[in-house]
């Protein structure tokens, strides 16, 4: 924050709720037209060292350094394309960003939000024109440059993607970074020929965004899925979403403590998708079958990896890191097309809709592990 044209999408094949067409989201600045020029103040969640004088009060006992406030158009970067944001979603990286975590946020002040989809309002680049529906995908969005928790964003044209056929701005943000990361993880298993007949796949952090998408997508593709969660009251919810069985996190952690000196454990799983890191990732490496695969995409459980070489040299386990932020454009577009074509799912059971006014409260709850599934932000939707 400063002191090719996109094709029109077809309606989503799997609506987020029983309504088959996305409901109209009110634009609090220009309610009559999402493509009208931006010429007045608009709302945004700004991460800053100091709370803005007109900012919304922070949640009680909050460690966030962000506030919902009003900014003016001249505070946006002078980039080629102005987008009226219709949807965003909350990811764990947004928790770290709104805490001004130095490993995530590169400069202050900055508008938070690593996901956004909406309609082009203005463009100085021939790839896009007013009315095009797009989504933003770039490593710097919401971390080193202004992000998607705002009613507008101004970004370089090469940060934008046209919507895949069969997806709307609503569904693409509901999938968002978490769903895309899960899709990358599952795709990696497929690339390594981990087929359902080889045995179950275990997923850690299963009630989180990446975790629940992994559970659902694996189930859709015919895998037996074992879910790990720390939320004891969510076991049936996970089973209803495709988990064959659920392991309480306390039980899994106790097993790891009891066997901490053993370099390998009984091989039970064809593969593992880890969203947690730390001891959980190290434990999963011990349990995967010979020539199995483990993907790693999170660090909420710690950024260390207390393991040995034995899973790799005795069982030929392959550990893949999953980095959605820096995936090159061509494979990113290819995977989004696969999601839209073959991997669409009914997301209504896992999506909670919130307004921009509610984002910071839900980010605070996510930091305390009190959320589940996906939090879809309806920008400009006044409740």
Buried (B, 14 or more C-beta within 10 A) or exposed (E): BEEEBBEEBEEBBBBBBEEEEBEEBEBBBBEEEBBBEBEEBBBBBBBBEEBBEEBBEBBEEBEBBBBBBBBEBEBBEEBBBBBBBBBBBBBBBBBBBBBBBEEBBEEEBBBBBBBBBBBBBBBEBEBBBBBBBBBBBBBBBBBBBBBBBBBBBBBBBEBBBBBBEBBBBBBBBBBBBBBBBBBBBBBBBEEBEBEBEBBBBBBBBBBBBBBBBBBBBBBBBEBBBBBBBBBEEBBEBBBEBBBBEBBBBEEBBEBBEEBEEEEBBEBBBBBBBBBBBBBBBBBBBBBBBEBBBBBBBBBBBBEEBEBBEBBEEEBEBBBBEBEBBEBEEEEBBEBBBBBBEEBBBEBEBBBEBBBBBBBBBBBBBBBEEEBBBBBBBBBBBEE
